[in-house]
């Protein structure tokens, strides 16, 4: 028996925007996501307030979805989170070769 092919959609946005990403992903068929917190280090990321360097906080949203809906989920995230606009964030898909611990009753699909 072969399992379902999965993709991991990684979305990185400014603090406070993760909920918008998660809503968009769920709207397109994702069941949930995990939010991690980090900070940016790009050349345009450092701002100063009263002479103190402020490191912008980021939210990293990890969304594991069946590969057959990953493009639709990504497009929903891009649209709803406005990632086509400058400084809104980035998203990308990483193919996942093995998955363990998923206890959902999916229809088993043959990997392509």
Residue pairs with C-beta under 8 A, 6 or more apart in sequence:
1 108
2 108
2 109
2 110
2 111
3 99
3 108
3 111
4 66
4 67
4 99
4 106
4 108
4 109
4 111
5 66
5 67
5 68
5 95
5 96
5 109
5 111
5 112
6 64
6 65
6 66
6 67
6 96
6 99
7 64
7 65
7 66
7 67
7 70
7 93
7 94
7 95
7 96
8 62
8 63
8 64
8 93
8 94
8 95
8 96
9 25
9 30
9 61
9 62
9 63
9 64
9 65
9 70
9 73
9 74
9 77
9 91
9 92
9 93
9 94
10 60
10 61
10 62
10 63
10 91
10 92
10 93
10 94
11 21
11 60
11 61
11 63
11 77
11 81
11 83
11 89
11 90
11 91
12 38
12 58
12 59
12 60
12 61
12 89
12 90
12 91
13 20
13 21
13 58
13 59
13 61
13 81
13 83
13 88
13 89
14 56
14 57
14 58
14 59
14 87
14 88
14 89
15 37
15 56
15 57
15 58
15 59
16 59
17 59
17 81
17 88
17 89
18 35
18 59
18 61
20 80
20 81
21 33
21 59
21 61
21 77
21 80
21 81
22 32
22 33
22 35
22 61
22 63
23 80
24 73
24 76
24 77
24 79
24 80
24 81
25 33
25 61
25 63
25 65
25 73
25 76
25 77
26 32
27 76
27 80
28 69
28 72
28 73
28 75
28 76
28 77
29 65
29 69
29 72
29 73
30 63
30 65
30 69
30 73
31 65
31 104
32 63
33 61
33 62
33 63
33 64
34 61
34 62
35 59
35 60
35 61
35 62
36 59
36 60
36 61
36 62
37 57
37 58
37 59
37 60
38 57
38 58
38 59
38 60
39 55
39 56
39 57
39 58
40 55
40 56
40 58
41 55
44 87
45 55
45 56
46 53
46 54
46 55
47 53
47 54
47 56
48 54
63 73
63 77
64 96
64 99
64 102
65 73
66 106
66 109
67 95
68 109
70 93
71 93
74 91
74 93
77 83
77 91
78 84
78 91
81 88
81 89
81 91
82 88
83 89
83 90
83 91
